[in-house]
Amino acid sequence: MLGNFYKPWEVIQKLESDNSRLFKEGVIADNIDNEEFIWGARLALDPMITFGVQQVPLSEEDGPGLDNEQFDKLARDLEQRELTGHAARDAILQAMAEATQEQWNDWYRRILIKDLRCGVSEKTINNVQKDTIPVFGCMLAHDGAKHPKKITGECYVEYKYDGVRVIAIVQNGSATLHSRNGKLLANFPHIEESLSKPEFEGLVFDGEVMSDDFQSLMKQVHRKEGAQTQDAYLALFDMLTLDEFNAGGTELNAFHRRERMLALDFDSNITVVDATLVDFNTTEGTEQFDAMNKEALDKGYEGLMIKPIHEGYKCKRSHAWLKVKPFIEVTLSVIDVEEGTGRNEGKLGALIVEGEDDGKFFHLNVGSGLTDENREVFWTNKDQLIGQLVEVRADAATKSQDSDDVWSLRFPRFKTFRGFEPGEKL
């Protein structure tokens, strides 16, 4: 049984010895009152605490031992950017020389690199004792298809591009980039530099890092193969103050937040995404949205974001943001049916459909989108399905692998039969 007499690095070593979540939570529970361990865990796991250092060497020698108060001063000086550049490097090397090898490699160094490397996150500790470690949060969207009644009134509509979500926090004279979960992204120094300006002090920017080469961008994010994406830029779609962010959000509505953001002067690698004001309570507005949805589909965008202009920003999942994936619908004829397998044995597995729609000839199987009731009823009446027209929804039309003249659909799913009314007997 571990107790408060264990040194923090000994706790880390214990946590490294077993990958079981329950084991780790048990070790944390034994040490929840270990003030030195919890203090260091907060420094390491609180994403709002950063030290402005990317490389911290491992120690290869034993020093006499580094006092906890000495390290605390070093950490605070780094956090407040009292120490930067060569001065920061020299101070870190001095601390490393003072610490024992075990003390430095298994504890103090891991705090500075913001990674305890023992399979413990803020969630692990908070599962044992709630609110021990601050949790990083940003605005997340709900699926608009599941909440159609929320799509109403005046909203900003934005195209959703392929990129990497980034929360940029400017404090103590420098910008740090974080993932949506708070993980530091230290791979885009040119973007950090563009935001590290006095006029941006105390602001939090929400956006996506974009690049023409998405694959290289992802490799750079995950530090794979030394990939560099120098053309990467930050596309911003929201902004709030650091005080508002730390408080969990702001009641200031989207219209005024956007106006506040547009008033700032950014470098060329920082841009504000286009937002179209659409009134969903008007026919003109719904037609405008339909046209944008078609464009998103044609250009291969991820979808659309819908943001009511009178809503605030909440650092959690909220109906104030709705994401809508573009889709197409085609009407095709059932030419055959297939029995299902496994749990769908003795039921309809898929409809084989074909036909011409929008100048393209389609031939494909449709098995998704069918309920268990659909599968039973349709299979019982399978002979009546042949020749029926079926509406199929999909993400996009794709060329068939078997023929250049035949098209298929990406992620096709059954929507409905044409000609059958609810309750109609098949």
C-alpha positions as CSV (number, residue, x, y, z in Angstrom):
1,M,0.0,0.0,0.0
2,L,1.4,3.3,-1.0
3,G,1.3,6.3,1.4
4,N,2.3,9.9,1.6
5,F,5.9,8.9,2.5
6,Y,6.5,7.8,-1.1
7,K,8.4,10.2,-3.3
8,P,6.5,11.4,-6.4
9,W,8.9,9.6,-8.8
10,E,8.3,6.4,-6.8
11,V,4.6,6.9,-7.3
12,I,5.2,7.3,-11.1
13,Q,7.3,4.1,-11.2
14,K,4.4,2.3,-9.4
15,L,1.9,3.6,-12.0
16,E,4.2,2.5,-14.8
17,S,4.2,-1.1,-13.5
18,D,0.7,-2.0,-14.4
19,N,-1.5,-0.9,-17.4
20,S,-4.8,-1.7,-15.6
21,R,-7.0,1.4,-15.2
22,L,-8.3,0.2,-11.9
23,F,-4.8,-0.4,-10.7
24,K,-3.8,3.1,-11.6
25,E,-6.8,4.6,-10.0
26,G,-6.0,2.6,-6.9
27,V,-2.5,4.1,-6.8
28,I,-3.9,7.6,-7.2
29,A,-6.4,7.0,-4.4
30,D,-3.5,5.9,-2.1
31,N,-1.8,9.2,-3.0
32,I,-4.6,11.7,-3.3
33,D,-3.4,13.4,-0.1
34,N,0.3,13.2,-1.2
35,E,0.7,17.0,-1.6
36,E,3.9,16.9,-3.5
37,F,2.6,14.3,-6.1
38,I,-0.7,16.1,-6.7
39,W,1.1,19.5,-7.0
40,G,3.4,18.1,-9.7
41,A,0.5,16.3,-11.4
42,R,-1.4,19.6,-11.7
43,L,1.6,21.3,-13.2
44,A,2.0,18.5,-15.7
45,L,-1.6,17.9,-16.6
46,D,-3.2,21.3,-16.5
47,P,-3.2,22.3,-20.2
48,M,-3.4,26.0,-19.3
49,I,0.0,25.8,-17.6
50,T,2.8,25.8,-20.2
51,F,6.6,26.3,-19.8
52,G,7.6,27.4,-23.3
53,V,10.2,24.6,-23.7
54,Q,10.1,21.9,-26.3
55,Q,13.3,20.0,-25.5
56,V,14.2,18.8,-22.0
57,P,17.2,16.4,-21.8
58,L,17.3,13.2,-19.9
59,S,19.9,13.1,-17.1
60,E,22.7,10.6,-17.3
61,E,24.3,11.4,-13.9
62,D,23.2,11.7,-10.2
63,G,23.3,15.1,-8.6
64,P,22.9,15.7,-4.8
65,G,19.1,16.2,-5.1
66,L,16.9,19.1,-6.2
67,D,14.7,20.7,-3.5
68,N,11.0,20.9,-4.4
69,E,10.9,24.6,-3.7
70,Q,13.8,25.1,-6.1
71,F,12.0,23.3,-8.9
72,D,8.8,25.2,-8.1
73,K,10.5,28.5,-8.6
74,L,12.0,27.2,-11.9
75,A,8.6,26.1,-13.1
76,R,6.9,29.3,-12.2
77,D,9.6,31.4,-13.9
78,L,9.2,29.3,-17.1
79,E,5.5,29.6,-16.9
80,Q,5.5,33.4,-16.5
81,R,8.2,33.5,-19.3
82,E,10.6,35.2,-16.8
83,L,13.0,32.7,-18.3
84,T,13.1,32.2,-22.1
85,G,15.6,31.1,-24.7
86,H,19.2,30.5,-23.6
87,A,18.4,31.6,-20.0
88,A,15.7,29.0,-19.8
89,R,18.0,26.3,-21.2
90,D,20.7,27.2,-18.8
91,A,18.4,27.1,-15.8
92,I,17.0,23.7,-16.8
93,L,20.5,22.3,-17.2
94,Q,21.4,23.6,-13.8
95,A,18.3,22.1,-12.2
96,M,19.1,18.8,-13.9
97,A,22.7,18.8,-12.5
98,E,21.3,19.3,-9.0
99,A,18.7,16.6,-9.2
100,T,19.3,12.9,-8.8
101,Q,18.9,10.9,-12.1
102,E,15.8,9.2,-10.9
103,Q,14.3,12.4,-9.5
104,W,14.9,14.3,-12.8
105,N,14.0,11.6,-15.4
106,D,11.0,10.2,-13.7
107,W,9.5,13.4,-12.2
108,Y,10.8,16.9,-12.8
109,R,11.5,16.4,-16.5
110,R,8.1,14.9,-17.1
111,I,6.5,17.9,-15.5
112,L,8.3,20.2,-17.9
113,I,7.5,18.2,-21.0
114,K,3.8,18.1,-19.8
115,D,3.7,14.3,-20.0
116,L,3.9,12.0,-16.9
117,R,4.3,9.0,-19.3
118,C,2.7,6.5,-16.9
119,G,-0.7,6.2,-18.5
120,V,-2.3,8.8,-16.2
121,S,-4.3,11.7,-17.5
122,E,-6.4,14.4,-15.7
123,K,-9.4,12.1,-16.2
124,T,-7.7,9.3,-14.3
125,I,-7.1,11.6,-11.3
126,N,-10.5,13.3,-11.5
127,N,-12.2,9.8,-11.5
128,V,-10.6,9.3,-8.0
129,Q,-11.3,12.9,-6.8
130,K,-13.5,15.2,-8.8
131,D,-12.0,18.5,-10.0
132,T,-8.5,17.8,-8.8
133,I,-7.1,18.7,-12.2
134,P,-8.7,21.4,-14.4
135,V,-10.2,19.9,-17.5
136,F,-9.6,21.6,-20.9
137,G,-12.8,22.4,-22.8
138,C,-13.9,24.0,-26.0
139,M,-17.1,24.4,-27.9
140,L,-18.2,21.1,-29.6
141,A,-21.1,20.7,-32.0
142,H,-24.1,18.4,-32.1
143,D,-25.3,16.6,-35.1
144,G,-27.8,18.8,-36.9
145,A,-29.6,15.8,-38.5
146,K,-30.6,14.7,-35.0
147,H,-31.8,18.2,-34.0
148,P,-33.6,19.7,-37.0
149,K,-35.9,21.8,-34.8
150,K,-32.8,23.7,-33.5
151,I,-32.0,24.9,-37.1
152,T,-34.1,28.0,-37.0
153,G,-33.8,31.8,-37.2
154,E,-30.7,33.8,-38.2
155,C,-27.6,31.7,-38.2
156,Y,-24.0,31.8,-39.5
157,V,-23.4,29.0,-42.0
158,E,-19.7,28.0,-42.5
159,Y,-18.2,25.4,-44.8
160,K,-16.4,22.7,-42.8
161,Y,-13.0,22.0,-44.2
162,D,-10.4,19.2,-43.6
163,G,-8.1,20.5,-40.9
164,V,-6.9,20.1,-37.4
165,R,-8.9,21.7,-34.6
166,V,-6.7,24.2,-32.7
167,I,-7.3,26.4,-29.6
168,A,-4.7,29.1,-29.6
169,I,-4.1,30.8,-26.2
170,V,-2.1,34.0,-25.9
171,Q,-0.7,34.7,-22.5
172,N,2.6,35.9,-20.9
173,G,3.6,37.4,-24.3
174,S,3.5,34.1,-26.3
175,A,0.9,31.9,-28.0
176,T,0.5,28.2,-27.5
177,L,-1.5,25.9,-29.7
178,H,-3.7,23.1,-28.2
179,S,-5.8,20.3,-29.5
180,R,-9.5,20.2,-28.7
181,N,-8.5,18.0,-25.6
182,G,-5.8,20.4,-24.5
183,K,-2.7,18.6,-25.8
184,L,0.1,21.0,-26.8
185,L,0.8,21.2,-30.5
186,A,4.3,22.5,-30.8
187,N,4.7,21.8,-34.5
188,F,3.6,25.1,-36.0
189,P,6.1,27.8,-34.7
190,H,5.3,30.2,-37.6
191,I,1.6,30.3,-36.5
192,E,2.6,30.7,-32.8
193,E,4.9,33.6,-33.8
194,S,2.1,35.3,-35.7
195,L,-0.2,35.3,-32.7
196,S,2.5,36.2,-30.1
197,K,1.8,39.9,-30.3
198,P,1.0,42.4,-27.6
199,E,-2.4,43.2,-29.2
200,F,-3.5,39.6,-28.8
201,E,-2.5,39.2,-25.2
202,G,-5.2,37.6,-23.1
203,L,-7.2,36.2,-26.1
204,V,-8.2,32.7,-27.0
205,F,-8.7,31.9,-30.7
206,D,-10.7,28.9,-31.9
207,G,-10.1,27.5,-35.4
208,E,-8.5,24.8,-37.6
209,V,-4.9,24.5,-38.9
210,M,-5.3,24.0,-42.7
211,S,-2.9,23.0,-45.5
212,D,-3.2,22.1,-49.2
213,D,-1.4,18.9,-48.3
214,F,-3.7,17.3,-45.7
215,Q,-1.7,14.1,-45.3
216,S,1.5,16.0,-44.6
217,L,-0.3,18.2,-42.2
218,M,-1.5,15.1,-40.2
219,K,2.0,13.7,-40.2
220,Q,3.4,17.0,-38.9
221,V,0.7,17.1,-36.1
222,H,1.7,13.6,-35.0
223,R,5.5,14.2,-35.7
224,K,5.7,11.4,-38.3
225,E,8.6,11.1,-40.7
226,G,9.8,14.6,-40.0
227,A,7.1,16.0,-42.2
228,Q,7.0,19.8,-42.5
229,T,4.0,21.8,-43.7
230,Q,5.3,25.3,-44.1
231,D,2.1,26.4,-45.9
232,A,0.0,25.6,-42.9
233,Y,-2.3,28.4,-41.8
234,L,-4.8,28.9,-39.1
235,A,-8.4,29.5,-40.1
236,L,-10.3,31.1,-37.2
237,F,-14.0,30.8,-36.6
238,D,-14.3,32.1,-33.0
239,M,-12.6,34.2,-30.3
240,L,-13.1,35.0,-26.6
241,T,-11.0,36.4,-23.8
242,L,-8.8,34.2,-21.6
243,D,-10.9,35.1,-18.6
244,E,-14.0,34.0,-20.5
245,F,-12.4,30.8,-21.6
246,N,-11.2,30.0,-18.0
247,A,-14.8,30.7,-16.8
248,G,-16.2,28.1,-19.2
249,G,-17.5,30.4,-21.9
250,T,-19.1,33.8,-22.6
251,E,-22.7,35.0,-23.1
252,L,-21.5,37.5,-25.7
253,N,-23.3,36.3,-28.9
254,A,-21.7,35.0,-32.0
255,F,-22.4,38.1,-34.0
256,H,-20.5,40.4,-31.6
257,R,-17.7,37.8,-31.1
258,R,-17.2,37.7,-34.9
259,E,-17.2,41.5,-35.2
260,R,-14.6,41.6,-32.5
261,M,-12.4,39.1,-34.3
262,L,-12.8,40.8,-37.7
263,A,-11.5,44.0,-36.2
264,L,-8.1,42.5,-35.5
265,D,-5.1,42.7,-37.9
266,F,-3.7,39.3,-38.6
267,D,-0.6,38.1,-40.5
268,S,-1.2,36.3,-43.8
269,N,-1.0,32.8,-42.2
270,I,-4.0,33.7,-40.0
271,T,-7.4,34.1,-41.6
272,V,-11.0,34.3,-40.5
273,V,-13.4,31.8,-42.1
274,D,-16.2,33.1,-44.3
275,A,-19.6,33.0,-42.6
276,T,-22.9,33.4,-44.5
277,L,-25.8,34.9,-42.6
278,V,-28.8,32.7,-43.4
279,D,-32.4,33.2,-42.0
280,F,-33.9,29.7,-41.8
281,N,-37.3,31.1,-41.1
282,T,-37.6,32.4,-44.7
283,T,-37.9,30.5,-48.0
284,E,-34.9,32.5,-49.4
285,G,-32.8,31.3,-46.4
286,T,-33.7,27.6,-46.8
287,E,-32.9,27.9,-50.6
288,Q,-29.6,29.6,-49.8
289,F,-28.8,26.8,-47.4
290,D,-29.7,24.1,-49.9
291,A,-27.4,25.7,-52.5
292,M,-24.5,25.8,-49.9
293,N,-25.1,22.2,-49.1
294,K,-24.9,21.2,-52.8
295,E,-21.7,23.3,-53.1
296,A,-20.2,21.5,-50.0
297,L,-21.0,18.2,-51.7
298,D,-19.6,19.2,-55.1
299,K,-16.3,20.5,-53.7
300,G,-15.8,17.7,-51.2
301,Y,-16.1,19.7,-48.0
302,E,-16.7,17.8,-44.7
303,G,-20.0,19.6,-44.4
304,L,-21.5,22.7,-43.0
305,M,-21.5,24.3,-39.5
306,I,-24.7,26.2,-38.4
307,K,-24.3,28.7,-35.6
308,P,-27.2,30.8,-34.4
309,I,-26.0,34.4,-34.2
310,H,-27.5,35.1,-30.8
311,E,-25.9,32.3,-29.0
312,G,-22.9,32.5,-26.6
313,Y,-19.8,30.3,-26.5
314,K,-19.7,27.3,-24.1
315,C,-16.6,25.2,-23.4
316,K,-18.5,22.0,-23.9
317,R,-20.7,20.3,-26.5
318,S,-23.6,22.6,-27.2
319,H,-26.6,23.0,-29.5
320,A,-25.3,26.5,-30.2
321,W,-23.2,24.8,-32.9
322,L,-24.7,22.2,-35.3
323,K,-22.8,20.3,-37.9
324,V,-24.5,19.1,-41.0
325,K,-22.9,16.6,-43.4
326,P,-23.8,17.1,-47.1
327,F,-25.6,14.3,-48.8
328,I,-27.2,13.4,-52.1
329,E,-30.4,11.5,-52.7
330,V,-31.1,9.3,-55.7
331,T,-34.2,7.4,-56.7
332,L,-33.5,3.9,-58.0
333,S,-35.4,0.7,-58.8
334,V,-35.2,-2.5,-56.9
335,I,-34.0,-5.3,-59.2
336,D,-33.3,-8.0,-56.6
337,V,-33.0,-8.7,-52.8
338,E,-30.4,-10.5,-50.7
339,E,-31.0,-12.4,-47.5
340,G,-29.1,-11.2,-44.5
341,T,-26.5,-13.2,-42.5
342,G,-25.8,-13.6,-38.8
343,R,-28.4,-11.8,-36.7
344,N,-30.2,-10.8,-40.0
345,E,-30.5,-14.4,-41.2
346,G,-34.1,-14.9,-42.4
347,K,-34.5,-11.2,-42.9
348,L,-33.7,-8.7,-45.7
349,G,-30.0,-8.1,-45.9
350,A,-29.8,-5.7,-48.8
351,L,-31.7,-4.3,-51.7
352,I,-30.0,-4.5,-55.1
353,V,-30.9,-1.3,-56.9
354,E,-30.1,0.4,-60.2
355,G,-31.3,3.2,-62.4
356,E,-30.5,6.6,-63.9
357,D,-30.5,9.7,-61.8
358,D,-29.0,13.1,-62.7
359,G,-27.5,11.7,-65.9
360,K,-25.7,8.9,-64.1
361,F,-26.4,5.2,-64.3
362,F,-26.2,3.6,-60.8
363,H,-25.9,0.0,-59.7
364,L,-25.3,-0.9,-56.1
365,N,-26.4,-2.8,-52.9
366,V,-28.2,-0.9,-50.1
367,G,-28.2,-2.5,-46.7
368,S,-27.7,0.4,-44.2
369,G,-30.5,2.4,-42.9
370,L,-32.9,-0.5,-42.6
371,T,-34.5,-1.1,-39.1
372,D,-35.0,-4.6,-37.7
373,E,-38.7,-4.2,-38.4
374,N,-38.0,-3.1,-42.0
375,R,-35.9,-6.2,-42.6
376,E,-38.5,-8.6,-41.3
377,V,-41.5,-7.0,-43.1
378,F,-39.7,-6.5,-46.4
379,W,-38.3,-10.0,-46.4
380,T,-41.7,-11.5,-45.8
381,N,-43.0,-9.5,-48.8
382,K,-39.8,-9.6,-50.9
383,D,-41.6,-10.5,-54.1
384,Q,-43.5,-7.2,-54.0
385,L,-40.3,-5.2,-53.7
386,I,-39.0,-6.0,-57.2
387,G,-39.6,-3.0,-59.4
388,Q,-40.4,-0.6,-56.6
389,L,-38.7,2.8,-56.5
390,V,-36.5,3.4,-53.5
391,E,-35.0,6.7,-52.2
392,V,-31.3,6.2,-51.3
393,R,-29.3,8.8,-49.3
394,A,-25.5,8.8,-49.6
395,D,-22.4,11.0,-49.0
396,A,-21.4,11.2,-52.7
397,A,-21.6,9.5,-56.1
398,T,-18.5,7.5,-57.0
399,K,-17.3,5.7,-60.2
400,S,-17.8,2.0,-60.1
401,Q,-14.6,-0.1,-60.0
402,D,-16.0,-2.5,-62.5
403,S,-17.0,0.0,-65.2
404,D,-16.5,3.6,-66.2
405,D,-20.1,3.9,-67.3
406,V,-21.6,2.7,-64.0
407,W,-21.7,4.8,-60.8
408,S,-22.0,3.7,-57.2
409,L,-22.6,5.6,-54.0
410,R,-20.4,6.3,-51.0
411,F,-22.1,5.1,-47.7
412,P,-25.5,4.5,-49.2
413,R,-28.4,4.1,-46.8
414,F,-32.1,3.3,-47.3
415,K,-34.4,6.3,-46.8
416,T,-37.9,5.2,-48.0
417,F,-39.9,3.5,-50.7
418,R,-41.8,5.8,-53.0
419,G,-45.4,4.9,-53.2
420,F,-45.8,3.3,-49.8
421,E,-47.6,5.3,-47.2
422,P,-47.0,4.7,-43.4
423,G,-49.1,1.8,-42.3
424,E,-49.7,0.6,-45.9
425,K,-49.6,-3.1,-46.3
426,L,-47.0,-4.6,-48.5
